[in-house]
Amino acid sequence: MLVKQFGRDVGIGFAGSVDTDTAVAHRVICDGLSAGKHVVNLNAVSEAALGVFYKNLAEIYSVGAGDEPAATLELVEFCEKLNLKVICAGKGKNNPMNVRAIPDDFFEMGKAKNLNPQSVASFVDGTRTMLEMAILSNATGWPIDKPGMHGVSVNVDTLTSTFVPKKDGGILDSFPVIDFGIGDIAPGVFVIFTTDQQSIIDELLYLKMKGGPYFYLYKPYHLGNIEAPLSIHSILSDKKPSLVIKDKFVTMVCVKAKKDLKAGEVLDTAGGYTFYGFSISAGEAERKAYVPLALAEKATVLKDIKAGELITFADLKLDESRGLLAAWEEQKRLLG
């Protein structure tokens, strides 16, 4: 979609959600950027692997408003402007984690609710959450607390007793970090914060904020594609992206085998039958040569892989025709 305003076309990369072929999304984004357009990317798989590459090509490049990363970032920026100390930021997952979920499990639901079963599986198996929180991690520069994140059962009223440091009865080894929970916080997003100023804590309690010394900000919804046009407005009015990666990757989304894989099998795409996404620190992913999700799609398995194993570059023959590998190599050059 192109929007004409202020004498400039703004290219909108409506390549869609994780069930959109990442290679198609990549071509749309690159074509827009090569033509000198501003681009808003709604495809999480491409952003999680190639955000630095896209940002380097663009005058203004943005991840779309409305999805959890940008919605959470709004709360983060609120805290940062007020010099409040963020401890954890994240989202609620809509359903219990089942890393073995496949499209077959959701055909009837898909028919009833007009949903793509593969898209549903990508949410249930955690892939979508891993991608969204990695994007938020890379935009804030804050890491995840552990591989795959905690993803514990938590409700709104237990946020400030859960996503806080262990020394204070919570689950976190460090802060600030990015994480997610499963409970009535879905489909919302949250930030846990504190402050060293007792006067501010006293004022927050007077204003009936729950908690102390840790408090939460909670937005009980995100509106996905409905909110995405806000990114267009932000770019045209303020020349400001809704969300963009900082200078480097902090968290990568790699892949684990969803079942035992045999040499010669061809991997499918997110939410399919062969793998699920798993978030891991970018440093560890590089050291151990784990394959990012975007590059794993449509790759050929070179040797048998057990279910649950993280997949490495040595395990696969990547499909170079999709254009993603070339962009990945160029991004490595840019990152030095």
VENGIGI-V237418 format. One line per field, one symbol per residue. burial: b if it has 9 or more other C-alpha atoms within 8 Angstrom, else e. A space follows every 50 residues. Layout:
burial: ???
//
This chain:
burial: eeeeeeeebbbbbbbbbbbbebbbbbebbbebbeeebbbbbbbbbbbbbb bbbbbeebebbbbbbbbbbbbbbebbeebbeeebbbbbbbbbbeeeeebe bbbebbbebbeeeebebbbbbbbbbbbbbbbbbbbbbbbbbbbbbebbbb beebbeeebbebbbbbeebbbbeebbbbbbbbbbbbbbbbbbbbbeeeee beebbeeeeebeebbbbeebebebbebbbebbbbbbeeeebbbbbbeebb bbbbbbbbbbbbbeeebbbbbbbbbbbbbbbbeebeeebbbbbbbbbbbb bbbbbbbeebbbbebbbbbeeebbbebbebbeeeee
//
